[in-house]
Amino acid sequence: MELNRQGLSLIEYLYDNGGQIQMSQICKYLSLSKRSLLYQVDKMNDFLRENQLSEIVSTGQRIMLSVEEQKKVEKILFSQEIKNRYFLSAEERLALITIVIAVSHIPSTTESLCQLMDISKNTLVTDIAALKKKLAEVGLFLHSSNKTGYELSGDETTLRFYVIECLRVFFGNKYSKYYILSVYQELYQKGEFSESYSSLYRKIMNKMDMFADKNLRYTQEALEEIYLHITLIILRKKVPDITIHQEEHTKQEHQLARAIMLDLQKKGFSVQKKNENYLTEILLSSRRQNDRSHIFVEENLIEFTMRLVDNFEKLAMIRLESKKEYINKLLLHIRPMYYRLKYGIKIHNILNQEIQEKYTMFFHLTKKAIELTNQKYFNELSDDEVAYLCIYFAGWMNQNVSEIGKEDAPYKILLVVSDGNSTSSLIQLQLVNLLKPLHFSYDVVSSRQFMSSMAEKYALVVGDIPRENTFSHVIPVSAILTESQRNRILQWSIRFSNMNNDDDLTRLYDIIQMHCTIHDEEILKVKLFSFLNENSGTESSQIPSLLQIMKVNDLFLFSEKMDIDQILFVMSRDFVIKKIVKALYPVNILHLLQTMGAYGEISKGVLLLHAEDVSYCNGLGIRIGNLEYPLRLSGNPHEIHTIILLSTPDKLKHLRILKNLSQLFRNADFLNRLEKGMFSTKEQMYKKIAQILSTEE
């Protein structure tokens, strides 16, 4: 005889409804067919008969159970009996494995997990494989070794919330909830703490009551979840890296978090002070959790991600070739981001400012793409979160510009990261630009997965790597490469170039050597080699650059006050006459502005406009207009001082132009001159653009 989640939910539902209910209603509630429901009735009747209790009765249309014996039934279900008889579903097994590995004080081995769940080794092997796949979807990893058993790694905040979600798998009815909390309490007690689980719970609740006022009260559900987070602070040794904003230090929640942490330390718990920030955010967010009606459900994440990518494609007028693969990669970041939003956890992206400055255009396009998903929940994203998403789009765009027309790369680079896919994308993006025209393929592993023996299979290994390695091609680097790291990678790349046989490079190097003192011959040569290849035109023969298609007459300086209709007419007139675009091109842009607002704001005050579809365009072209009298567009908080018109006959030919625009509009001096109307002639403006784009990106 066994007890399972569905059968226990049936018992609870009957008791909650006075002991009888329509069969159709209970089938809908439990998401069961009539046959499956009757099977669960038989299972529960086995349990009731064994304990000499009244059975569940089915009358064809109704299901009935006497409520008079509810106390007797629950006395059994809220006892050790449920632990001995509980049958875990496949979903519950994966959840329990995660919980045990995350909080157990002793190594979790194949044998101990099989014994705990009473399953065969073959079943566990299958479950572990399924769990690894599921964990990877949220950026977490499962490892095993003979010494330490199974271990979980990844972003600690995500991991803790994932453990809470695993506990919640059992919260569908109060009996299954009792079962999992009993198991969890047992895992806690094995830590041999001086304070028992129940005693600590009472003391924490008393502390919460002492701080509570009319503005700082939590539901019972929220209190229970807060306590689970506190136990994870005790049971997990790794600390989440959370920076709270200065104004939160004065809030009562921060004072409460500090008081709880001090109490834990006084009771002999080994907890790090840095957990104080984590607990503060839990307390701040738990009040928002009380009303979950607005919370995005996890199943919608794929739909949201697809819409986000679709919107970015429309805004940048591009097409992602391996769209499914790209969406799956993006999901690895969006899922943990969802949990942070759901629980009100704020992250501090230390690279936020650098990302916004270096990839201004992609940042603004990403932000607009999020807005256009029309999902209010994700509109709450902070710039710290948007910056991480921006890296995916920027990385894809820059890498594709470099890869078009090349054969499969014969050499591989391994990226070792501890902070998830956004960091690997950021490092890869910098390497692609640094090493061009050389081409490499890339693999990514977590720092926990990395072993020194892996280095032999790769031409280069970079990332979060111990500095005491013996391989010359294994180079520790930060998320934003420093100058010394860039130089070391460039020195490594010499063996893959053909620069010793490059006549142009030799002549240029000889000229420099004649007039200058050279401090590092190798670095200078590799930078000259990269510069010459970047400007040789081999890549641009397929994808032209901005300077290759833009002439002085493609620039406009508007000294009179004009509305958007007039500006579009003036800027697109020559486009239409030369048949670069069709006559309806400016009309379509006006339609998009009316329906989508300033859909192409790529930097503050800079608007990139293009038609809804490539069918409005016959050829590749661009116009840039600077306005002495900025425009105010409906629904846009910024004044628009610069407008760019882009025409592209397909979703490929303008990729390098987008890359150049990104480079151009992250230049603070250039933006300042545009905003203040400092260009007196088109020639002066063109010269500045050429100067910026001639430097290495």
C-alpha positions in Angstrom: 0.0 0.0 0.0 1.4 3.4 -1.0 0.5 7.1 -0.6 1.1 9.5 -3.4 0.5 13.2 -4.1 -2.6 12.8 -6.2 -4.3 10.5 -3.8 -3.5 12.8 -0.9 -4.8 15.8 -2.8 -8.0 13.9 -3.4 -8.4 13.3 0.4 -7.7 17.0 1.2 -10.1 18.2 -1.5 -12.9 16.0 -0.2 -12.4 17.2 3.4 -12.3 20.8 2.3 -15.7 20.4 0.5 -17.6 18.7 3.3 -16.9 15.1 2.3 -18.6 15.0 -1.1 -18.1 16.5 -4.5 -19.1 16.1 -8.2 -16.8 13.7 -10.0 -16.4 16.0 -13.0 -15.3 18.8 -10.6 -12.7 16.8 -8.8 -11.4 15.4 -12.2 -10.9 19.0 -13.3 -9.2 20.1 -10.0 -6.7 17.2 -10.1 -6.3 17.2 -13.9 -7.2 13.5 -14.0 -9.4 11.4 -16.3 -12.3 9.6 -14.7 -10.4 6.3 -15.0 -7.3 7.8 -13.3 -9.4 9.3 -10.6 -11.1 5.9 -9.8 -7.6 4.4 -9.7 -6.6 6.9 -7.0 -9.8 6.2 -5.1 -8.8 2.5 -5.0 -5.3 3.3 -3.8 -6.6 5.5 -1.0 -9.2 2.9 0.0 -6.4 0.4 0.4 -4.9 2.8 3.0 -8.2 3.4 4.7 -9.1 -0.3 4.9 -5.7 -1.2 6.3 -6.3 1.4 9.1 -9.9 0.3 9.6 -11.3 3.6 8.5 -14.4 4.4 6.3 -13.6 4.2 2.6 -14.3 6.7 -0.2 -17.5 5.9 -2.0 -18.2 6.5 -5.7 -21.8 6.8 -6.9 -21.2 7.4 -10.6 -21.6 11.2 -10.4 -20.2 12.0 -7.0 -17.3 11.0 -4.7 -18.0 10.9 -1.0 -15.9 10.4 2.2 -17.1 10.7 5.8 -15.6 13.8 7.5 -16.3 12.3 11.0 -13.0 10.4 10.9 -10.9 13.2 9.5 -9.0 13.6 12.8 -8.1 9.9 12.8 -7.0 10.0 9.2 -4.9 13.1 9.7 -3.3 11.7 12.8 -1.8 8.9 10.6 -0.9 11.2 7.7 0.8 13.7 10.0 3.1 11.0 11.4 6.1 8.9 10.5 3.7 6.6 8.6 3.6 9.0 5.7 7.4 8.9 5.3 7.4 5.2 5.2 4.6 4.9 2.7 5.0 7.9 0.4 5.5 7.0 -3.3 7.5 9.7 -5.2 6.5 10.7 -8.7 9.3 11.3 -11.3 9.0 15.0 -10.8 9.1 14.6 -7.0 12.2 12.4 -7.2 14.1 15.1 -9.2 13.0 17.7 -6.7 14.1 15.6 -3.7 17.5 14.7 -5.2 18.1 18.4 -5.7 17.1 19.3 -2.1 19.2 16.5 -0.6 22.4 17.3 -2.6 22.0 21.1 -1.9 21.7 20.9 1.9 23.1 17.5 3.0 26.1 17.7 5.4 27.4 14.4 4.3 28.3 13.5 0.6 25.3 12.4 -1.4 26.3 9.3 -3.2 24.5 7.0 -5.6 24.0 4.4 -2.8 22.7 7.0 -0.3 20.2 8.5 -2.8 19.0 5.0 -3.9 18.4 4.1 -0.2 16.7 7.4 0.7 14.1 7.1 -2.2 14.0 3.3 -2.3 14.8 3.1 -6.0 17.1 1.1 -8.2 20.5 2.3 -9.4 19.2 2.3 -13.0 16.3 4.6 -12.0 18.7 7.0 -10.3 21.0 7.1 -13.3 18.1 8.0 -15.5 16.9 10.6 -12.9 20.4 12.2 -12.7 20.6 12.6 -16.4 17.2 14.2 -16.5 18.1 16.5 -13.6 21.3 17.7 -15.2 19.3 18.7 -18.3 16.7 20.5 -16.2 19.3 22.3 -14.1 21.2 23.5 -17.2 18.0 25.3 -18.2 18.4 27.7 -15.2 22.2 27.9 -15.4 23.0 25.4 -12.7 25.3 22.4 -12.9 25.4 18.9 -11.2 28.8 17.3 -10.7 30.0 14.1 -9.1 33.3 12.8 -7.7 34.3 9.8 -5.7 35.4 12.0 -2.7 32.6 14.5 -2.5 29.7 12.7 -4.1 27.2 14.8 -6.0 27.5 18.6 -5.9 25.5 21.5 -7.2 27.1 24.7 -8.6 26.1 27.9 -10.4 24.8 31.3 -9.3 24.1 30.9 -5.5 20.9 33.0 -5.5 19.4 31.1 -8.4 20.4 27.8 -6.7 18.7 28.7 -3.4 15.5 29.8 -5.2 15.6 26.6 -7.2 15.7 24.6 -3.9 12.7 26.5 -2.7 10.9 25.7 -5.9 11.7 22.1 -5.4 10.2 22.2 -2.0 7.1 23.8 -3.4 6.6 20.8 -5.8 5.2 19.0 -2.7 3.1 21.9 -1.5 0.0 21.0 -3.6 -1.6 19.5 -0.5 -0.9 19.7 3.2 0.0 16.0 3.6 2.7 16.0 0.9 3.9 19.3 2.3 4.2 17.6 5.7 6.2 14.8 4.1 8.8 17.0 2.4 9.2 19.3 5.4 9.8 16.2 7.6 12.5 15.0 5.2 14.0 18.6 5.1 13.9 18.8 8.9 15.7 15.5 9.2 18.4 16.8 6.8 18.8 19.9 9.0 19.0 17.8 12.2 21.9 15.8 10.7 24.0 18.9 10.9 24.0 18.4 14.7 23.2 22.1 15.5 22.6 23.1 19.1 19.2 24.6 18.1 16.5 22.2 16.9 14.6 23.0 13.7 11.3 23.6 15.5 12.9 25.6 18.3 14.7 27.9 15.8 11.5 28.4 13.9 9.7 29.6 17.0 12.5 32.0 17.9 12.7 33.4 14.4 8.9 34.0 14.4 9.2 35.7 17.7 11.9 38.0 16.3 9.7 38.7 13.3 6.8 39.6 15.7 9.0 42.0 17.6 9.8 44.0 14.5 6.3 43.7 13.0 4.1 46.8 12.6 1.2 47.6 10.4 3.6 48.1 7.5 5.8 45.1 8.1 3.5 42.1 8.2 3.7 38.9 6.2 1.2 36.2 5.4 1.8 32.8 7.0 2.9 31.5 3.6 5.5 34.2 3.3 6.8 33.6 6.9 7.3 29.9 6.2 9.2 30.7 3.0 11.4 33.3 4.8 12.2 30.6 7.4 13.2 28.2 4.6 15.6 30.9 3.2 17.1 31.3 6.7 17.7 27.6 7.0 19.4 27.7 3.6 21.7 30.5 4.9 22.6 28.0 7.7 22.9 24.9 5.5 24.6 26.4 2.4 28.2 27.6 2.8 28.5 29.6 -0.4 27.1 33.2 -0.1 25.1 35.0 -2.8 26.8 38.1 -4.2 24.0 40.6 -3.6 24.6 44.4 -3.3 21.7 46.3 -1.8 21.2 49.9 -2.6 22.1 52.6 0.0 18.5 53.6 0.7 17.7 50.0 1.8 20.2 50.2 4.7 17.8 52.4 6.6 14.7 50.2 6.1 13.3 48.2 8.8 13.8 45.0 6.8 17.6 45.5 6.8 17.5 46.1 10.6 15.5 42.9 11.0 17.9 40.9 8.8 20.9 42.2 10.8 19.1 41.2 14.1 18.4 37.7 12.8 22.0 37.2 11.6 23.4 38.3 14.9 21.0 35.9 16.7 22.2 33.0 14.5 25.8 33.8 15.2 25.1 34.0 19.0 23.5 30.6 18.8 26.7 29.1 17.3 25.7 28.9 13.7 28.5 29.5 11.3 26.9 32.1 8.9 28.7 34.7 7.0 27.8 38.4 7.4 27.4 38.8 3.6 24.2 36.8 3.9 22.7 39.9 5.6 22.1 41.5 2.2 20.5 38.3 0.8 18.1 38.1 3.8 17.3 41.8 3.5 16.2 41.3 -0.1 14.1 38.2 0.9 12.3 40.3 3.6 11.7 43.2 1.2 10.4 41.0 -1.6 8.3 38.7 0.6 5.6 41.3 1.1 5.4 41.6 -2.7 4.9 37.9 -2.9 1.6 38.0 -1.0 -0.3 38.9 -4.1 1.0 36.5 -6.8 -1.8 37.4 -9.3 0.6 39.4 -11.5 3.4 36.9 -11.4 4.5 35.5 -14.8 4.3 31.7 -14.9 7.4 29.8 -15.8 5.8 28.2 -18.8 5.4 31.6 -20.5 9.2 32.1 -20.6 9.7 30.4 -23.9 6.9 32.5 -25.4 8.4 35.7 -23.9 11.9 34.8 -25.2 10.6 34.1 -28.7 8.8 37.5 -28.8 11.9 39.3 -27.4 14.0 37.8 -30.2 11.3 38.5 -32.8 11.1 42.2 -31.7 14.9 42.6 -31.8 14.9 41.2 -35.3 12.3 43.7 -36.3 14.1 46.6 -34.7 17.5 45.8 -36.1 16.0 44.6 -39.5 17.9 41.3 -39.2 17.2 37.6 -39.4 18.7 35.1 -36.9 19.8 32.0 -38.9 19.9 29.5 -36.0 16.9 31.0 -34.2 15.9 28.0 -32.2 19.5 27.5 -30.9 19.7 31.2 -30.1 16.4 31.2 -28.2 17.6 28.1 -26.1 20.8 29.9 -25.2 19.0 33.0 -24.2 16.6 31.0 -22.1 19.5 29.8 -19.9 19.9 33.4 -18.8 16.2 34.4 -18.8 15.1 31.6 -16.5 17.2 32.6 -13.5 16.4 36.3 -14.3 12.7 35.3 -14.0 13.3 33.9 -10.5 15.0 37.1 -9.5 12.0 39.1 -10.7 9.5 36.7 -9.1 11.2 37.1 -5.6 12.1 40.8 -5.9 15.9 40.1 -5.8 18.0 42.9 -7.2 21.3 42.2 -8.8 24.2 44.7 -9.1 25.8 44.3 -12.5 29.3 45.7 -12.0 29.7 45.7 -15.8 26.5 47.7 -16.4 28.1 51.0 -17.1 30.8 49.6 -19.3 28.3 47.5 -21.3 26.0 50.6 -21.8 29.0 52.6 -22.9 30.5 50.0 -25.2 27.3 48.6 -26.7 25.0 51.7 -26.5 23.0 50.9 -29.6 22.4 47.3 -28.7 21.4 48.3 -25.1 18.7 50.6 -26.4 17.4 48.2 -29.0 17.3 45.4 -26.3 15.4 47.7 -23.9 12.9 48.6 -26.7 12.5 44.9 -27.7 11.6 44.2 -24.1 9.0 47.0 -24.0 7.4 45.7 -27.2 6.8 42.2 -25.7 4.0 44.0 -23.9 4.6 42.0 -20.8 4.3 44.4 -17.8 6.1 41.9 -15.5 9.3 42.1 -17.6 9.0 45.9 -18.0 10.2 46.1 -14.4 13.7 44.9 -15.5 16.5 47.1 -14.2 19.3 48.4 -16.4 21.5 45.9 -14.7 19.4 43.0 -16.1 18.9 44.7 -19.5 22.7 45.0 -19.8 23.2 41.3 -19.5 20.5 40.6 -22.1 22.1 43.2 -24.4 25.4 41.2 -24.4 23.6 38.2 -26.1 22.3 40.4 -29.0 25.6 42.4 -29.3 27.6 39.2 -29.3 25.5 37.5 -31.9 25.6 40.6 -34.2 29.4 41.1 -34.0 30.2 37.4 -34.3 28.0 37.0 -37.4 29.7 39.9 -39.1 33.1 38.2 -38.6 31.9 34.7 -39.5 30.0 35.4 -42.8 31.9 33.9 -45.7 34.4 31.9 -43.7 34.9 28.2 -43.5 34.5 26.2 -40.2 37.2 27.3 -37.8 39.9 24.5 -37.5 40.8 25.7 -33.9 38.7 25.9 -30.8 38.8 28.3 -27.8 37.4 27.1 -24.4 35.7 29.7 -22.2 35.6 28.9 -18.5 33.1 30.9 -16.6 31.5 31.0 -13.1 28.8 33.5 -13.7 26.7 32.0 -16.5 26.1 32.7 -20.2 26.1 36.5 -20.1 29.8 36.4 -19.0 30.8 33.9 -21.7 29.0 35.9 -24.4 30.8 39.1 -23.2 34.2 37.4 -23.3 33.5 35.8 -26.6 32.4 39.1 -28.1 35.7 40.7 -27.1 37.8 37.8 -28.4 36.1 37.8 -31.8 36.9 41.5 -32.2 40.4 41.2 -30.7 41.5 38.3 -32.8 40.1 39.2 -36.2 40.8 38.4 -39.0 41.6 35.0 -37.3 38.6 32.8 -36.8 38.0 30.3 -34.0 35.0 28.2 -32.7 34.1 28.4 -29.0 33.0 26.0 -26.3 31.9 27.0 -22.8 32.1 25.2 -19.4 31.6 26.2 -15.9 34.6 26.8 -13.6 33.5 23.8 -11.5 33.5 21.5 -14.6 36.9 22.6 -15.8 39.8 20.3 -15.4 43.4 21.0 -16.5 43.4 17.9 -18.7 40.8 19.7 -20.9 43.4 22.3 -22.0 45.1 19.8 -24.3 42.1 19.7 -26.6 41.9 23.5 -27.2 44.1 26.0 -28.9 43.3 28.6 -26.1 41.6 28.4 -22.7 40.5 31.7 -21.1 38.3 32.7 -18.2 37.9 32.0 -14.5 40.9 29.7 -14.2 43.4 29.2 -11.3 46.5 31.2 -12.0 48.8 28.3 -11.0 48.4 26.5 -14.3 51.4 25.1 -16.3 50.0 25.6 -19.8 51.1 28.7 -21.8 47.8 28.8 -23.7 45.7 28.8 -20.5 45.1 32.5 -19.7 43.0 33.8 -16.7 40.9 36.8 -17.8 38.2 39.0 -16.3 34.8 39.6 -17.8 36.1 42.9 -19.4 39.6 42.1 -20.7 42.3 44.3 -19.3 45.1 45.7 -21.5 47.6 43.2 -20.2 45.2 40.3 -20.8 44.5 41.5 -24.3 48.3 41.7 -25.0 48.9 38.2 -23.7 46.2 36.8 -25.9 47.6 38.7 -28.9 51.0 37.3 -28.3 49.5 33.8 -28.2 47.7 34.4 -31.5 50.9 35.1 -33.4 51.4 31.4 -34.2 48.1 31.3 -36.1 48.8 34.3 -38.3 50.7 34.5 -41.5 52.2 37.9 -40.7 55.8 37.0 -41.2 55.0 36.6 -44.9 52.9 39.7 -45.2 54.8 42.3 -47.4 52.5 45.2 -46.4 53.0 44.5 -42.8 56.8 44.3 -43.2 57.0 47.6 -45.0 54.7 49.4 -42.5 56.7 47.9 -39.6 60.0 49.1 -41.1 58.7 52.6 -41.5 57.5 52.7 -37.8 60.8 51.2 -36.7 62.7 53.9 -38.5 61.0 56.8 -36.7 59.9 55.3 -33.4 61.3 53.4 -30.4 59.4 50.0 -30.2 58.9 48.6 -26.8 57.1 45.3 -27.7 57.8 44.1 -31.3 55.4 41.1 -31.1 52.4 43.1 -29.9 53.0 45.9 -32.5 53.2 43.4 -35.3 50.1 41.5 -34.3 48.1 44.8 -34.0 49.3 46.0 -37.4 48.4 42.7 -38.9 44.9 42.9 -37.4 44.6 46.6 -38.6 45.7 45.8 -42.2 43.3 42.8 -42.5 40.4 44.8 -41.0 40.9 47.5 -43.7 41.8 45.2 -46.6 38.2 45.0 -47.9 38.1 41.2 -47.9 35.3 41.1 -45.4 33.5 44.1 -46.7 33.3 42.7 -50.2 30.3 40.7 -48.9 29.1 43.1 -46.1 30.0 46.7 -46.8 30.9 49.1 -44.0 29.2 52.4 -43.2 32.0 54.4 -44.8 31.9 52.3 -48.0 28.3 53.3 -48.7 27.9 56.7 -47.0 29.1 59.9 -48.8 29.1 63.5 -47.6 25.8 64.2 -49.3 24.2 61.5 -47.2 24.5 63.8 -44.2 22.0 66.5 -43.3 22.2 69.5 -41.0 18.8 70.9 -40.3 19.0 74.5 -39.0 15.2 75.2 -39.2 12.4 73.9 -37.0 10.7 71.0 -38.8 8.2 68.2 -37.9 9.0 64.5 -38.5 7.0 64.4 -41.8 9.1 67.2 -43.3 12.3 65.7 -42.1 11.5 62.3 -43.5 10.5 63.8 -46.9 13.8 65.7 -47.2 16.0 62.8 -46.1 14.3 60.2 -48.2 13.7 62.2 -51.4 17.0 61.3 -53.0 16.5 57.7 -51.8 13.2 57.5 -53.8 14.6 59.4 -56.9 17.6 57.0 -57.1 15.2 54.0 -56.6 17.1 52.9 -53.5 13.7 52.7 -51.8 10.1 52.6 -53.0 7.8 55.5 -52.8 5.9 54.1 -49.8 9.1 53.8 -47.7 8.7 57.1 -45.8 4.9 56.5 -45.4 5.6 53.1 -43.8 8.1 54.7 -41.4 5.5 57.2 -40.3 3.0 54.4 -39.8 5.6 52.6 -37.5 6.3 55.7 -35.5 2.5 56.2 -34.9 2.0 52.6 -33.9 5.2 51.7 -32.1 6.5 55.1 -31.0 10.3 55.8 -31.2 11.0 52.2 -32.0 14.6 52.7 -33.1 16.1 54.9 -30.4 19.6 53.4 -30.3 21.1 56.0 -28.0 19.6 58.9 -26.0 18.3 61.3 -28.6 19.4 59.2 -31.6 16.6 57.5 -33.7 17.4 54.8 -36.2 14.4 54.4 -38.6 13.8 51.7 -41.2 10.8 50.3 -43.0 8.7 47.4 -41.6 9.9 45.0 -44.3 12.8 44.7 -46.8 10.2 44.8 -49.6 10.1 48.6 -49.3 13.8 48.7 -50.2 15.7 48.1 -53.5 19.2 48.7 -52.3 21.5 49.5 -49.4 21.6 53.1 -48.3 21.9 55.4 -45.2 21.1 59.0 -44.3 22.1 60.8 -41.1 20.4 64.1 -40.1 21.3 66.3 -37.2 18.6 68.7 -35.9 19.3 72.1 -34.4 15.8 72.1 -33.0 15.2 68.6 -31.4 12.0 66.7 -32.0 9.5 65.7 -29.3 7.8 62.4 -30.3 4.7 61.1 -28.5 5.4 58.7 -25.7 9.2 59.2 -25.9 10.8 60.9 -22.8 13.9 62.1 -24.8 14.2 64.9 -27.3 15.5 63.5 -30.7 18.4 65.4 -32.1 19.7 62.9 -34.7 17.7 60.8 -37.2 19.2 57.9 -39.2 17.4 56.4 -42.2 18.4 52.9 -43.2 17.5 51.1 -46.4 18.4 47.4 -46.7 17.2 45.0 -49.4 17.7 41.9 -47.2 18.4 41.1 -43.6 22.1 40.5 -44.0 23.8 43.3 -46.0 23.5 45.9 -43.3 25.0 43.9 -40.5 28.4 45.6 -40.6 26.7 49.0 -40.8 24.9 48.2 -37.6 28.2 47.3 -36.1 29.7 50.6 -37.2 26.7 52.5 -35.9 27.2 50.9 -32.5 30.8 52.0 -32.6 29.9 55.5 -33.7 27.1 56.2 -31.2 29.0 55.0 -28.1 31.6 57.8 -28.7 30.7 60.4 -26.1 32.4 63.3 -27.9 30.5 62.6 -31.1 27.2 62.4 -29.3 27.9 65.6 -27.4 28.6 67.4 -30.7 25.3 66.1 -32.2 23.3 67.0 -29.1 24.7 70.6 -29.0 24.6 71.1 -32.8 28.4 71.7 -33.0 28.9 70.6 -36.6 28.9 73.6 -38.9 29.3 71.7 -42.1 28.5 68.2 -43.5 32.2 67.8 -44.4 33.2 68.4 -40.7 30.7 65.8 -39.6 31.8 63.2 -42.2 35.4 63.7 -41.2 34.6 63.0 -37.5 32.7 59.9 -38.4 35.6 58.6 -40.6 38.0 59.3 -37.7 35.9 57.3 -35.2 35.4 54.4 -37.5 39.0 54.2 -38.6 40.1 53.3 -35.1 40.1 49.6 -34.1 36.8 48.5 -32.6 
